Amino acid sequence: MMRRGLQVAARLSHHGALPGGPYILPTFSPASAFGSSMDSMVSRFCQEKTDLKNYALPNASWCPDMLNLYHKFLEKTKADGWIRLPSFKSNRNHIQELKLPLVLTVSSDKSDCHIFTRCTETEGQSYEYVIFFHPSKKKSVCLFQPGPYLEGPPGFAHGGSLAAMIDETVSKTAYLAGEGLFTLNLNIRFKNLIRMGSLAVLNVGVEKVEDQKLYIPCVAQSTDQQTIYTKASGTFLQLQLEEDSSQYYTLCLQESLLPTALPTWDTLQSSGGCPGSNR
């Protein structure tokens, strides 16, 4: 029994996963074996052949403004370098055979997981949106139409629903533009209310990358650009996903050696985002 315990401990210590020990997250390194070029990341994210439902496609609930702008950006995907991002019900469907670093891994029922902004199947009732991404410019445009389930003040979208949409758009941009995985902070200044069923256009672009963090502003405005709904800025931690090794993860579960508590954001942000490196 002791020999078995030592063997498992030796194998887990290489990954910094011993319970009670410090949380050691890998320092971001573009040259890492798990680091990816932007093209390969976008290709992995945007599966072409899949049976998964793509929620970013037009449906009968989309307002005329959303449909018109959608088709304009769809034309830009043919020659101007823009990419329409698919939207599946879970981020697991996007990262394909990759996973979070071990110290951030938790067990869950994968079949019942949904991205927060895809929490309902009923068309037009909640979040209707599509994101277009430009790899070389590191910019995104999100077309967002709030449904009645997102109501705050009567007839208008709840501010929290817009905040969630901003976080979703900016985080997808951060991930594809520079492997930004976690929102460290998100500052939002609300300017005007958004009417239910109308269109808000979110313009997002990477401002700078510094100390393993991406700094990304966002402006949400009306289609005619005459009304500003919000101005926001977010900071995202660069952290590479790991290869999903089912055998190794099963070993951790069998030996009950996965960490019982997750690191705090303060821990993640210290020392430039990751406290030390075990690679």
Accessible surface in RSA format (square Angstrom, percent):
REM  Atomic radii and reference values for relative SASA: ProtOr
REM  Chains: A
REM  Algorithm: Lee & Richards
REM  Probe-radius: 1.40
REM  Slices: 20
REM RES _ NUM      All-atoms   Total-Side   Main-Chain    Non-polar    All polar
REM                ABS   REL    ABS   REL    ABS   REL    ABS   REL    ABS   REL
RES MET A   1   203.17 105.2 155.11 102.7  48.06 114.4 131.30 111.6  71.87  95.2
RES MET A   2   154.88  80.2 141.44  93.6  13.43  32.0 111.99  95.2  42.89  56.8
RES ARG A   3   185.55  77.9 179.75  91.6   5.80  13.8  58.53  80.0 127.02  77.0
RES ARG A   4    99.60  41.8  97.46  49.7   2.14   5.1  46.39  63.4  53.21  32.3
RES GLY A   5    36.93  45.5   0.00   N/A  36.93  45.5  32.53  89.3   4.40   9.9
RES LEU A   6   119.81  66.7 115.07  82.3   4.74  11.9 115.42  81.1   4.39  11.8
RES GLN A   7    90.69  50.7  84.67  61.9   6.02  14.3  33.97  72.3  56.72  43.0
RES VAL A   8     1.65   1.1   1.65   1.5   0.00   0.0   1.65   1.4   0.00   0.0
RES ALA A   9    30.88  28.4  30.39  46.9   0.49   1.1  30.66  43.2   0.21   0.6
RES ALA A  10    66.54  61.2  48.78  75.3  17.76  40.4  56.37  79.4  10.17  26.9
RES ARG A  11   118.43  49.7 107.99  55.0  10.44  24.9  48.31  66.0  70.11  42.5
RES LEU A  12     0.00   0.0   0.00   0.0   0.00   0.0   0.00   0.0   0.00   0.0
RES SER A  13    56.27  47.5  38.85  51.8  17.42  40.1  25.09  53.4  31.18  43.7
RES HIS A  14   127.62  69.7 115.17  80.1  12.44  31.8  73.75  76.0  53.86  62.7
RES HIS A  15    71.57  39.1  63.55  44.2   8.02  20.5  35.17  36.2  36.40  42.4
RES GLY A  16    14.65  18.1   0.00   N/A  14.65  18.1  11.42  31.3   3.22   7.2
RES ALA A  17     0.61   0.6   0.00   0.0   0.61   1.4   0.61   0.9   0.00   0.0
RES LEU A  18    70.83  39.4  63.76  45.6   7.07  17.8  63.76  44.8   7.07  19.0
RES PRO A  19    64.65  47.1  42.63  38.9  22.02  80.0  45.00  37.2  19.64 122.1
RES GLY A  20    91.36 112.7   0.00   N/A  91.36 112.7  43.97 120.7  47.38 106.1
RES GLY A  21    30.98  38.2   0.00   N/A  30.98  38.2  18.56  50.9  12.41  27.8
RES PRO A  22   103.66  75.5  87.02  79.3  16.64  60.5  98.87  81.6   4.78  29.7
RES TYR A  23    55.91  26.1  49.41  28.1   6.50  16.9  39.02  29.3  16.89  20.8
RES ILE A  24    49.31  28.1  45.37  33.8   3.93   9.5  45.37  32.7   3.93  10.7
RES LEU A  25     0.57   0.3   0.57   0.4   0.00   0.0   0.57   0.4   0.00   0.0
RES PRO A  26     8.71   6.4   7.91   7.2   0.80   2.9   7.91   6.5   0.80   5.0
RES THR A  27    64.09  45.6  56.49  57.3   7.60  18.1  47.46  63.7  16.63  25.1
RES PHE A  28    36.03  18.0  21.31  13.2  14.72  38.3  22.13  13.4  13.90  39.8
RES SER A  29    44.39  37.5  43.23  57.7   1.16   2.7  26.13  55.6  18.25  25.6
RES PRO A  30   107.77  78.5  86.84  79.2  20.93  76.1  89.92  74.2  17.85 111.0
RES ALA A  31    98.70  90.8  61.37  94.7  37.34  84.9  73.41 103.4  25.29  67.0
RES SER A  32    24.95  21.1   8.69  11.6  16.25  37.4  16.19  34.5   8.75  12.3
RES ALA A  33   101.93  93.7  57.37  88.5  44.56 101.4  70.00  98.6  31.94  84.6
RES PHE A  34    62.95  31.5  52.37  32.4  10.59  27.5  57.18  34.7   5.77  16.5
RES GLY A  35    19.21  23.7   0.00   N/A  19.21  23.7   0.61   1.7  18.60  41.7
RES SER A  36    45.95  38.8  21.95  29.3  24.00  55.3  10.01  21.3  35.94  50.4
RES SER A  37    72.39  61.2  53.75  71.7  18.64  42.9  54.06 115.1  18.33  25.7
RES MET A  38    44.88  23.2  34.75  23.0  10.14  24.1  33.04  28.1  11.84  15.7
RES ASP A  39   111.46  78.1 103.53 103.0   7.93  18.7  33.29  78.4  78.17  78.0
RES SER A  40    54.24  45.8  43.80  58.5  10.45  24.1  48.21 102.7   6.04   8.5
RES MET A  41    10.37   5.4   8.89   5.9   1.48   3.5   6.77   5.8   3.60   4.8
RES VAL A  42    11.09   7.3  11.09  10.0   0.00   0.0  11.09   9.6   0.00   0.0
RES SER A  43    77.60  65.6  62.03  82.8  15.57  35.9  31.45  67.0  46.14  64.6
RES ARG A  44    83.23  34.9  75.49  38.5   7.74  18.4  18.58  25.4  64.65  39.2
RES PHE A  45     5.16   2.6   4.83   3.0   0.33   0.9   5.09   3.1   0.07   0.2
RES CYS A  46    20.06  15.2  15.87  17.7   4.19   9.8  15.87  40.2   4.19   4.5
RES GLN A  47    41.08  23.0  24.27  17.7  16.81  40.0  11.01  23.4  30.07  22.8
RES GLU A  48   168.45  96.7 129.86  98.2  38.59  91.9  51.23  99.1 117.21  95.7
RES LYS A  49   198.33  96.8 169.44 104.0  28.88  68.8 117.60 105.9  80.73  86.0
RES THR A  50    52.91  37.6  15.75  16.0  37.16  88.6  21.45  28.8  31.46  47.6
RES ASP A  51   157.51 110.3 119.17 118.6  38.34  90.7  42.62 100.3 114.89 114.6
RES LEU A  52    72.57  40.4  59.44  42.5  13.13  33.0  62.15  43.6  10.42  28.0
RES LYS A  53   106.85  52.1  90.01  55.2  16.83  40.1  77.69  69.9  29.16  31.1
RES ASN A  54    33.05  22.8  22.90  22.1  10.15  24.4  11.11  26.7  21.95  21.2
RES TYR A  55    28.65  13.4  20.84  11.9   7.81  20.3  19.20  14.4   9.45  11.6
RES ALA A  56     0.48   0.4   0.48   0.7   0.00   0.0   0.48   0.7   0.00   0.0
RES LEU A  57    75.95  42.3  71.58  51.2   4.37  11.0  71.58  50.3   4.37  11.8
RES PRO A  58    53.86  39.3  32.29  29.4  21.58  78.4  32.30  26.7  21.56 134.0
RES ASN A  59    28.03  19.3  14.40  13.9  13.63  32.8  18.18  43.7   9.86   9.5
RES ALA A  60   109.51 100.7  64.94 100.2  44.58 101.4  78.72 110.9  30.79  81.6
RES SER A  61    38.20  32.3  14.64  19.5  23.56  54.3  25.55  54.4  12.65  17.7
RES TRP A  62    10.52   4.2   0.00   0.0  10.52  24.7   0.00   0.0  10.52  17.1
RES CYS A  63    23.86  18.0  18.83  21.0   5.03  11.8  21.38  54.2   2.48   2.7
RES PRO A  64    99.74  72.7  96.69  88.1   3.05  11.1  99.74  82.3   0.00   0.0
RES ASP A  65    72.90  51.1  70.35  70.0   2.55   6.0   4.11   9.7  68.79  68.6
RES MET A  66     0.00   0.0   0.00   0.0   0.00   0.0   0.00   0.0   0.00   0.0
RES LEU A  67    57.58  32.1  57.58  41.2   0.00   0.0  57.58  40.4   0.00   0.0
RES ASN A  68    88.49  61.0  83.64  80.8   4.85  11.7  19.78  47.6  68.70  66.4
RES LEU A  69    30.28  16.9  29.73  21.3   0.55   1.4  29.98  21.1   0.30   0.8
RES TYR A  70     4.54   2.1   4.54   2.6   0.00   0.0   1.83   1.4   2.72   3.3
RES HIS A  71    96.32  52.6  94.93  66.0   1.39   3.6  67.72  69.8  28.59  33.3
RES LYS A  72   131.16  64.0 123.62  75.9   7.54  18.0  74.86  67.4  56.30  60.0
RES PHE A  73    17.69   8.9  17.69  11.0   0.00   0.0  17.69  10.7   0.00   0.0
RES LEU A  74    50.07  27.9  50.04  35.8   0.03   0.1  50.04  35.1   0.03   0.1
RES GLU A  75   101.95  58.5  95.28  72.1   6.67  15.9  43.58  84.3  58.37  47.7
RES LYS A  76    77.85  38.0  76.49  46.9   1.36   3.2  37.18  33.5  40.67  43.3
RES THR A  77    45.40  32.3  21.72  22.0  23.67  56.4  11.69  15.7  33.71  51.0
RES LYS A  78   151.44  73.9 111.76  68.6  39.68  94.5  80.81  72.7  70.63  75.2
RES ALA A  79    92.87  85.4  53.46  82.5  39.42  89.7  62.96  88.7  29.92  79.3
RES ASP A  80    80.07  56.1  64.24  63.9  15.83  37.4  20.68  48.7  59.38  59.2
RES GLY A  81    38.84  47.9   0.00   N/A  38.84  47.9  33.45  91.8   5.39  12.1
RES TRP A  82    28.33  11.4  24.92  12.1   3.41   8.0  17.64   9.4  10.68  17.3
RES ILE A  83    50.91  29.0  48.84  36.4   2.08   5.0  50.91  36.7   0.00   0.0
RES ARG A  84    79.10  33.2  66.92  34.1  12.18  29.0   5.09   7.0  74.01  44.9
RES LEU A  85     5.18   2.9   3.89   2.8   1.30   3.3   3.89   2.7   1.30   3.5
RES PRO A  86    14.19  10.3  10.00   9.1   4.20  15.3  10.00   8.3   4.20  26.1
RES SER A  87    10.26   8.7   9.21  12.3   1.05   2.4   7.79  16.6   2.47   3.5
RES PHE A  88     2.31   1.2   2.31   1.4   0.00   0.0   2.31   1.4   0.00   0.0
RES LYS A  89    65.17  31.8  63.61  39.0   1.56   3.7  37.99  34.2  27.17  28.9
RES SER A  90     8.39   7.1   7.70  10.3   0.70   1.6   4.27   9.1   4.13   5.8
RES ASN A  91    68.38  47.2  66.94  64.7   1.44   3.5  25.51  61.4  42.87  41.4
RES ARG A  92    91.28  38.3  78.95  40.2  12.33  29.4  40.76  55.7  50.52  30.6
RES ASN A  93    35.99  24.8  31.17  30.1   4.82  11.6   4.76  11.4  31.23  30.2
RES HIS A  94     1.86   1.0   1.07   0.7   0.79   2.0   0.65   0.7   1.21   1.4
RES ILE A  95    32.26  18.4  32.18  24.0   0.08   0.2  32.26  23.2   0.00   0.0
RES GLN A  96    58.98  33.0  52.15  38.1   6.83  16.3  20.13  42.8  38.86  29.5
RES GLU A  97   143.11  82.2 127.15  96.2  15.96  38.0  49.27  95.3  93.84  76.6
RES LEU A  98    29.31  16.3  22.22  15.9   7.09  17.8  22.22  15.6   7.09  19.1
RES LYS A  99    25.36  12.4  23.40  14.4   1.96   4.7  23.86  21.5   1.50   1.6
RES LEU A 100    64.14  35.7  61.59  44.1   2.55   6.4  61.59  43.3   2.55   6.9
RES PRO A 101     1.79   1.3   1.79   1.6   0.00   0.0   1.79   1.5   0.00   0.0
RES LEU A 102     5.55   3.1   4.08   2.9   1.48   3.7   4.08   2.9   1.48   4.0
RES VAL A 103     4.02   2.6   3.01   2.7   1.01   2.4   3.08   2.7   0.94   2.6
RES LEU A 104    15.68   8.7  10.80   7.7   4.89  12.3  10.80   7.6   4.89  13.1
RES THR A 105    24.78  17.6  15.02  15.2   9.76  23.3  17.31  23.3   7.47  11.3
RES VAL A 106    92.99  61.2  76.50  69.3  16.50  39.8  80.86  70.3  12.13  32.9
RES SER A 107    85.76  72.5  60.02  80.1  25.75  59.3  27.78  59.1  57.99  81.2
RES SER A 108    57.72  48.8  25.02  33.4  32.70  75.3  37.41  79.7  20.31  28.5
RES ASP A 109    94.15  65.9  77.06  76.7  17.09  40.4  40.89  96.2  53.26  53.1
RES LYS A 110   136.54  66.6 126.93  77.9   9.62  22.9  77.49  69.8  59.05  62.9
RES SER A 111    82.25  69.5  60.96  81.4  21.29  49.0  54.77 116.6  27.48  38.5
RES ASP A 112   107.74  75.5  92.80  92.4  14.94  35.3  16.54  38.9  91.20  91.0
RES CYS A 113    34.08  25.8  28.97  32.3   5.11  12.0  13.13  33.3  20.94  22.6
RES HIS A 114    71.28  39.0  41.08  28.6  30.20  77.3  31.70  32.7  39.58  46.1
RES ILE A 115    16.09   9.2   8.43   6.3   7.66  18.5  15.69  11.3   0.40   1.1
RES PHE A 116   137.88  69.0 127.70  79.1  10.18  26.5 132.80  80.5   5.08  14.6
RES THR A 117     4.22   3.0   2.56   2.6   1.66   4.0   2.56   3.4   1.66   2.5
RES ARG A 118     9.98   4.2   6.72   3.4   3.26   7.8   4.56   6.2   5.42   3.3
RES CYS A 119    75.19  56.9  45.56  50.8  29.63  69.6  23.11  58.6  52.08  56.2
RES THR A 120    37.17  26.4  22.04  22.3  15.13  36.1  19.76  26.5  17.41  26.3
RES GLU A 121    97.79  56.1  82.54  62.4  15.24  36.3  62.43 120.8  35.35  28.9
RES THR A 122    74.88  53.3  64.26  65.1  10.62  25.3  43.14  57.9  31.74  48.0
RES GLU A 123    90.61  52.0  74.85  56.6  15.76  37.5  27.06  52.3  63.55  51.9
RES GLY A 124     9.48  11.7   0.00   N/A   9.48  11.7   2.55   7.0   6.94  15.5
RES GLN A 125    51.49  28.8  51.49  37.6   0.00   0.0   3.62   7.7  47.87  36.3
RES SER A 126     5.25   4.4   3.92   5.2   1.33   3.1   2.30   4.9   2.95   4.1
RES TYR A 127    12.56   5.9   3.55   2.0   9.02  23.5   1.61   1.2  10.95  13.5
RES GLU A 128    10.59   6.1  10.59   8.0   0.00   0.0   0.48   0.9  10.11   8.3
RES TYR A 129     2.95   1.4   2.95   1.7   0.00   0.0   2.68   2.0   0.27   0.3
RES VAL A 130     0.44   0.3   0.00   0.0   0.44   1.1   0.44   0.4   0.00   0.0
RES ILE A 131     8.87   5.0   7.44   5.5   1.44   3.5   7.44   5.4   1.44   3.9
RES PHE A 132     0.00   0.0   0.00   0.0   0.00   0.0   0.00   0.0   0.00   0.0
RES PHE A 133     0.00   0.0   0.00   0.0   0.00   0.0   0.00   0.0   0.00   0.0
RES HIS A 134    12.08   6.6  12.08   8.4   0.00   0.0   9.14   9.4   2.94   3.4
RES PRO A 135    21.49  15.7  21.26  19.4   0.23   0.8  21.26  17.6   0.23   1.4
RES SER A 136    96.70  81.7  58.77  78.4  37.92  87.4  58.64 124.9  38.06  53.3
RES LYS A 137   119.81  58.4  99.93  61.3  19.88  47.3  58.78  52.9  61.03  65.0
RES LYS A 138    72.66  35.4  72.66  44.6   0.00   0.0  31.72  28.5  40.94  43.6
RES LYS A 139   102.19  49.9 102.19  62.7   0.00   0.0  49.21  44.3  52.98  56.4
RES SER A 140     1.14   1.0   0.28   0.4   0.86   2.0   0.00   0.0   1.14   1.6
RES VAL A 141    11.09   7.3  11.09  10.0   0.00   0.0  11.09   9.6   0.00   0.0
RES CYS A 142     0.00   0.0   0.00   0.0   0.00   0.0   0.00   0.0   0.00   0.0
RES LEU A 143     0.00   0.0   0.00   0.0   0.00   0.0   0.00   0.0   0.00   0.0
RES PHE A 144     0.00   0.0   0.00   0.0   0.00   0.0   0.00   0.0   0.00   0.0
RES GLN A 145     8.41   4.7   8.21   6.0   0.20   0.5   0.00   0.0   8.41   6.4
RES PRO A 146     0.00   0.0   0.00   0.0   0.00   0.0   0.00   0.0   0.00   0.0
RES GLY A 147     2.65   3.3   0.00   N/A   2.65   3.3   2.65   7.3   0.00   0.0
RES PRO A 148    75.68  55.2  63.59  58.0  12.09  43.9  64.58  53.3  11.10  69.0
RES TYR A 149   141.31  66.0 107.69  61.3  33.62  87.5  78.25  58.8  63.06  77.7
RES LEU A 150    18.23  10.2  15.15  10.8   3.08   7.8  18.23  12.8   0.00   0.0
RES GLU A 151    89.24  51.2  67.86  51.3  21.38  50.9   9.12  17.6  80.12  65.4
RES GLY A 152    27.67  34.1   0.00   N/A  27.67  34.1   9.01  24.7  18.66  41.8
RES PRO A 153    59.16  43.1  51.60  47.0   7.56  27.5  59.04  48.7   0.12   0.7
RES PRO A 154   120.67  87.9 108.42  98.8  12.24  44.5 109.05  90.0  11.61  72.2
RES GLY A 155    36.73  45.3   0.00   N/A  36.73  45.3  30.66  84.1   6.07  13.6
RES PHE A 156    47.19  23.6  47.19  29.2   0.00   0.0  47.19  28.6   0.00   0.0
RES ALA A 157     5.95   5.5   1.60   2.5   4.35   9.9   1.60   2.3   4.35  11.5
RES HIS A 158    97.68  53.4  97.28  67.6   0.40   1.0  64.65  66.6  33.03  38.4
RES GLY A 159    30.19  37.2   0.00   N/A  30.19  37.2  21.72  59.6   8.47  19.0
RES GLY A 160    37.64  46.4   0.00   N/A  37.64  46.4  28.44  78.0   9.20  20.6
RES SER A 161     8.28   7.0   3.31   4.4   4.97  11.4   5.86  12.5   2.42   3.4
RES LEU A 162     5.83   3.2   5.83   4.2   0.00   0.0   5.83   4.1   0.00   0.0
RES ALA A 163    24.99  23.0  24.13  37.2   0.86   2.0  24.41  34.4   0.58   1.5
RES ALA A 164    22.96  21.1  12.95  20.0  10.01  22.8  20.14  28.4   2.83   7.5
RES MET A 165     0.00   0.0   0.00   0.0   0.00   0.0   0.00   0.0   0.00   0.0
RES ILE A 166     0.06   0.0   0.06   0.0   0.00   0.0   0.06   0.0   0.00   0.0
RES ASP A 167    46.60  32.6  46.54  46.3   0.06   0.1   5.21  12.3  41.39  41.3
RES GLU A 168    19.77  11.4  16.98  12.8   2.80   6.7   3.95   7.6  15.83  12.9
RES THR A 169     0.00   0.0   0.00   0.0   0.00   0.0   0.00   0.0   0.00   0.0
RES VAL A 170     0.71   0.5   0.71   0.6   0.00   0.0   0.71   0.6   0.00   0.0
RES SER A 171    27.77  23.5  25.82  34.5   1.95   4.5  18.41  39.2   9.36  13.1
RES LYS A 172    19.04   9.3  18.52  11.4   0.52   1.2  14.52  13.1   4.51   4.8
RES THR A 173     0.30   0.2   0.00   0.0   0.30   0.7   0.18   0.2   0.12   0.2
RES ALA A 174     0.00   0.0   0.00   0.0   0.00   0.0   0.00   0.0   0.00   0.0
RES TYR A 175    21.15   9.9  21.15  12.0   0.00   0.0  16.47  12.4   4.69   5.8
RES LEU A 176     0.92   0.5   0.00   0.0   0.92   2.3   0.00   0.0   0.92   2.5
RES ALA A 177     8.40   7.7   0.00   0.0   8.40  19.1   0.24   0.3   8.16  21.6
RES GLY A 178    14.74  18.2   0.00   N/A  14.74  18.2  14.72  40.4   0.02   0.0
RES GLU A 179    13.07   7.5  13.07   9.9   0.00   0.0   2.64   5.1  10.42   8.5
RES GLY A 180     1.86   2.3   0.00   N/A   1.86   2.3   0.00   0.0   1.86   4.2
RES LEU A 181    37.33  20.8  13.40   9.6  23.92  60.1  14.73  10.3  22.59  60.8
RES PHE A 182    32.25  16.1  29.99  18.6   2.26   5.9  32.25  19.6   0.00   0.0
RES THR A 183    34.95  24.9  24.91  25.3  10.04  23.9  18.76  25.2  16.20  24.5
RES LEU A 184    16.45   9.2   0.21   0.2  16.24  40.8   0.34   0.2  16.11  43.4
RES ASN A 185    66.00  45.5  58.46  56.5   7.54  18.2  32.91  79.2  33.08  32.0
RES LEU A 186    51.48  28.7  22.66  16.2  28.83  72.5  22.66  15.9  28.83  77.6
RES ASN A 187    92.39  63.7  86.76  83.8   5.64  13.6  28.28  68.1  64.11  62.0
RES ILE A 188    40.73  23.2  11.89   8.9  28.83  69.5  11.91   8.6  28.82  78.2
RES ARG A 189   151.76  63.7 146.64  74.7   5.12  12.2  63.51  86.8  88.25  53.5
RES PHE A 190   111.96  56.0  82.40  51.0  29.56  76.9  82.59  50.1  29.37  84.0
RES LYS A 191    88.31  43.1  56.84  34.9  31.47  74.9  31.05  27.9  57.26  61.0
RES ASN A 192    75.63  52.2  61.61  59.5  14.02  33.8  13.13  31.6  62.50  60.4
RES LEU A 193    97.42  54.3  81.58  58.4  15.83  39.8  83.43  58.6  13.99  37.6
RES ILE A 194     4.33   2.5   2.70   2.0   1.63   3.9   2.74   2.0   1.59   4.3
RES ARG A 195   157.94  66.3 156.37  79.7   1.58   3.8  48.04  65.7 109.90  66.6
RES MET A 196    43.83  22.7  22.35  14.8  21.48  51.1  22.46  19.1  21.37  28.3
RES GLY A 197    33.33  41.1   0.00   N/A  33.33  41.1  23.94  65.7   9.39  21.0
RES SER A 198    36.63  31.0  29.50  39.4   7.13  16.4  35.82  76.3   0.81   1.1
RES LEU A 199     7.43   4.1   0.50   0.4   6.93  17.4   0.50   0.3   6.93  18.7
RES ALA A 200     0.00   0.0   0.00   0.0   0.00   0.0   0.00   0.0   0.00   0.0
RES VAL A 201    12.68   8.3  12.68  11.5   0.00   0.0  12.68  11.0   0.00   0.0
RES LEU A 202     0.00   0.0   0.00   0.0   0.00   0.0   0.00   0.0   0.00   0.0
RES ASN A 203    53.21  36.7  48.24  46.6   4.97  12.0  26.06  62.7  27.14  26.2
RES VAL A 204     6.25   4.1   0.00   0.0   6.25  15.1   2.48   2.2   3.77  10.2
RES GLY A 205    15.37  19.0   0.00   N/A  15.37  19.0  10.92  30.0   4.45  10.0
RES VAL A 206    30.25  19.9   5.51   5.0  24.74  59.6   5.51   4.8  24.74  67.1
RES GLU A 207   123.37  70.8  90.44  68.4  32.93  78.4  35.19  68.1  88.18  72.0
RES LYS A 208    94.04  45.9  85.67  52.6   8.38  19.9  52.86  47.6  41.18  43.9
RES VAL A 209    71.49  47.0  41.13  37.2  30.36  73.2  41.13  35.7  30.36  82.3
RES GLU A 210    83.05  47.7  77.07  58.3   5.98  14.2  25.78  49.9  57.26  46.8
RES ASP A 211   101.53  71.1  79.96  79.6  21.56  51.0  22.34  52.6  79.18  79.0
RES GLN A 212    28.61  16.0  17.30  12.6  11.31  26.9  11.00  23.4  17.61  13.4
RES LYS A 213    28.55  13.9  28.55  17.5   0.00   0.0  13.82  12.4  14.74  15.7
RES LEU A 214     0.24   0.1   0.24   0.2   0.00   0.0   0.24   0.2   0.00   0.0
RES TYR A 215    59.94  28.0  59.89  34.1   0.05   0.1  37.52  28.2  22.43  27.6
RES ILE A 216     2.03   1.2   0.00   0.0   2.03   4.9   0.17   0.1   1.86   5.0
RES PRO A 217    51.60  37.6  50.20  45.8   1.40   5.1  50.50  41.7   1.10   6.8
RES CYS A 218     1.82   1.4   0.42   0.5   1.40   3.3   1.07   2.7   0.75   0.8
RES VAL A 219    46.95  30.9  46.94  42.5   0.01   0.0  46.94  40.8   0.01   0.0
RES ALA A 220     0.00   0.0   0.00   0.0   0.00   0.0   0.00   0.0   0.00   0.0
RES GLN A 221    22.83  12.8  22.83  16.7   0.00   0.0   0.08   0.2  22.75  17.3
RES SER A 222    15.00  12.7  14.45  19.3   0.54   1.2  14.45  30.8   0.54   0.8
RES THR A 223    55.84  39.7  37.42  37.9  18.42  43.9  35.26  47.4  20.58  31.1
RES ASP A 224    93.08  65.2  73.27  72.9  19.81  46.8  44.80 105.4  48.28  48.1
RES GLN A 225   123.08  68.8 106.31  77.7  16.77  39.9  16.49  35.1 106.60  80.8
RES GLN A 226   146.52  81.9 112.96  82.6  33.56  79.9  37.13  79.0 109.39  83.0
RES THR A 227    47.41  33.7  45.01  45.6   2.39   5.7  18.56  24.9  28.84  43.6
RES ILE A 228    47.80  27.2  45.35  33.8   2.44   5.9  45.35  32.7   2.44   6.6
RES TYR A 229    19.23   9.0  19.23  10.9   0.00   0.0   2.96   2.2  16.27  20.1
RES THR A 230     0.04   0.0   0.04   0.0   0.00   0.0   0.00   0.0   0.04   0.1
RES LYS A 231    92.16  45.0  90.12  55.3   2.04   4.9  34.40  31.0  57.76  61.5
RES ALA A 232     9.55   8.8   0.16   0.2   9.39  21.4   3.96   5.6   5.59  14.8
RES SER A 233    50.85  43.0  49.78  66.4   1.07   2.5  33.06  70.4  17.79  24.9
RES GLY A 234     2.79   3.4   0.00   N/A   2.79   3.4   0.67   1.8   2.12   4.8
RES THR A 235    11.79   8.4  11.79  12.0   0.00   0.0   3.32   4.5   8.47  12.8
RES PHE A 236     0.37   0.2   0.37   0.2   0.00   0.0   0.37   0.2   0.00   0.0
RES LEU A 237     0.00   0.0   0.00   0.0   0.00   0.0   0.00   0.0   0.00   0.0
RES GLN A 238    14.59   8.2  14.59  10.7   0.00   0.0   0.00   0.0  14.59  11.1
RES LEU A 239     0.18   0.1   0.00   0.0   0.18   0.4   0.00   0.0   0.18   0.5
RES GLN A 240     4.09   2.3   2.79   2.0   1.30   3.1   1.79   3.8   2.30   1.7
RES LEU A 241     7.14   4.0   5.53   4.0   1.61   4.1   5.53   3.9   1.61   4.3
RES GLU A 242    26.35  15.1  26.35  19.9   0.00   0.0   6.37  12.3  19.98  16.3
RES GLU A 243   110.41  63.4 104.41  79.0   6.00  14.3  25.06  48.5  85.35  69.7
RES ASP A 244    58.78  41.2  39.24  39.1  19.54  46.2   2.55   6.0  56.22  56.1
RES SER A 245    48.64  41.1  41.56  55.5   7.08  16.3  31.77  67.7  16.87  23.6
RES SER A 246    79.60  67.3  72.25  96.4   7.35  16.9  43.82  93.3  35.78  50.1
RES GLN A 247   143.49  80.2 131.56  96.2  11.93  28.4  50.05 106.5  93.44  70.9
RES TYR A 248    28.66  13.4  27.06  15.4   1.59   4.2  28.32  21.3   0.33   0.4
RES TYR A 249    42.58  19.9  42.58  24.2   0.00   0.0  40.62  30.5   1.96   2.4
RES THR A 250    63.02  44.8  63.01  63.9   0.01   0.0  40.34  54.2  22.68  34.3
RES LEU A 251    12.26   6.8  10.88   7.8   1.38   3.5  11.87   8.3   0.39   1.0
RES CYS A 252     0.00   0.0   0.00   0.0   0.00   0.0   0.00   0.0   0.00   0.0
RES LEU A 253    85.55  47.6  69.00  49.4  16.55  41.6  70.65  49.6  14.90  40.1
RES GLN A 254   127.91  71.5  92.67  67.7  35.24  83.9  39.59  84.3  88.33  67.0
RES GLU A 255    55.01  31.6  39.71  30.0  15.29  36.4   2.86   5.5  52.15  42.6
RES SER A 256    93.73  79.2  67.83  90.5  25.90  59.7  44.56  94.9  49.17  68.9
RES LEU A 257    33.85  18.9  33.85  24.2   0.00   0.0  33.85  23.8   0.00   0.0
RES LEU A 258    25.51  14.2  20.51  14.7   5.00  12.6  20.51  14.4   5.00  13.4
RES PRO A 259    24.71  18.0   7.42   6.8  17.29  62.8   8.56   7.1  16.15 100.4
RES THR A 260   136.82  97.3  95.01  96.3  41.81  99.6  75.34 101.2  61.48  92.9
RES ALA A 261    57.99  53.3  51.17  79.0   6.82  15.5  57.77  81.4   0.21   0.6
RES LEU A 262    91.00  50.7  71.41  51.1  19.59  49.3  71.41  50.1  19.59  52.7
RES PRO A 263    12.44   9.1   0.05   0.0  12.39  45.0   2.14   1.8  10.30  64.0
RES THR A 264    84.41  60.0  76.85  77.9   7.56  18.0  79.13 106.3   5.28   8.0
RES TRP A 265   115.24  46.2 109.37  52.9   5.87  13.8  85.69  45.7  29.55  47.9
RES ASP A 266   112.88  79.1 104.83 104.3   8.06  19.0  31.86  75.0  81.02  80.8
RES THR A 267    43.88  31.2  38.90  39.4   4.98  11.9  20.77  27.9  23.11  34.9
RES LEU A 268     0.06   0.0   0.06   0.0   0.00   0.0   0.06   0.0   0.00   0.0
RES GLN A 269    60.32  33.7  52.36  38.3   7.96  19.0  12.87  27.4  47.45  36.0
RES SER A 270    49.64  41.9  38.62  51.5  11.01  25.4  44.11  93.9   5.52   7.7
RES SER A 271    92.26  78.0  47.51  63.4  44.76 103.1  34.78  74.1  57.48  80.5
RES GLY A 272    30.32  37.4   0.00   N/A  30.32  37.4  20.12  55.2  10.20  22.8
RES GLY A 273     0.00   0.0   0.00   N/A   0.00   0.0   0.00   0.0   0.00   0.0
RES CYS A 274     4.95   3.7   0.50   0.6   4.44  10.4   0.50   1.3   4.44   4.8
RES PRO A 275    36.71  26.8  26.11  23.8  10.61  38.5  29.31  24.2   7.41  46.0
RES GLY A 276    42.63  52.6   0.00   N/A  42.63  52.6  36.88 101.2   5.75  12.9
RES SER A 277    59.69  50.4  26.37  35.2  33.32  76.8  20.63  43.9  39.06  54.7
RES ASN A 278    50.73  35.0  26.40  25.5  24.33  58.6  25.64  61.7  25.09  24.2
RES ARG A 279   141.68  59.5  71.14  36.3  70.54 168.0  86.41 118.1  55.27  33.5
END  Absolute sums over single chains surface
CHAIN  1 A    14173.7      11141.1       3032.6       7831.0       6342.8
END  Absolute sums over all chains
TOTAL         14173.7      11141.1       3032.6       7831.0       6342.8
